[in-house]
Amino acid sequence: MDLVRILFAILLPPLGVFLQVGFAGAFWLNILLTLLGYIPGIIHAVYIIAKR
């Protein structure tokens, strides 16, 4: 299942984080990072998925 989440994290970073944590603070932070730059959103999403 983590492979699917990482794939979603690369394509749509907020979706990958949402699948991992739901509507927690990390999700909203990831939306902000993705809006500021796509790459920071991807890095944060992969970090969140790999951490748990």
C-alpha positions in Angstrom: 0.0 0.0 0.0 2.9 2.4 0.6 3.9 2.0 -3.0 0.5 3.3 -4.1 0.8 6.2 -1.7 4.2 7.1 -2.9 3.0 7.0 -6.5 0.1 9.4 -5.5 2.6 11.5 -3.6 4.6 12.0 -6.8 1.6 12.7 -9.0 -0.6 14.6 -6.5 1.3 15.3 -3.3 -1.7 16.3 -1.2 -3.6 13.2 -2.1 -0.7 11.0 -1.0 -0.6 12.8 2.4 -4.4 12.6 2.7 -4.3 8.9 2.3 -1.8 8.6 5.0 -3.0 11.1 7.7 -6.4 12.4 6.6 -7.3 16.0 7.3 -4.5 16.5 9.8 -2.1 19.5 9.9 0.4 17.7 7.6 -2.2 17.6 4.9 -2.8 21.4 5.0 1.0 22.0 5.2 1.4 19.9 2.1 -1.2 21.8 0.2 0.6 25.0 1.1 4.0 23.6 0.0 2.6 22.3 -3.2 1.1 25.7 -4.0 4.4 27.4 -3.3 6.3 24.8 -5.4 5.6 21.4 -6.7 8.9 19.9 -5.6 8.7 20.9 -1.9 5.2 19.3 -1.9 6.6 16.0 -3.3 9.5 16.0 -0.8 7.1 16.6 2.1 4.6 14.0 1.0 7.3 11.3 0.5 8.7 12.2 3.9 5.3 11.9 5.6 4.6 8.5 4.0 8.1 7.1 4.7 8.0 8.3 8.3 4.9 6.3 9.2 
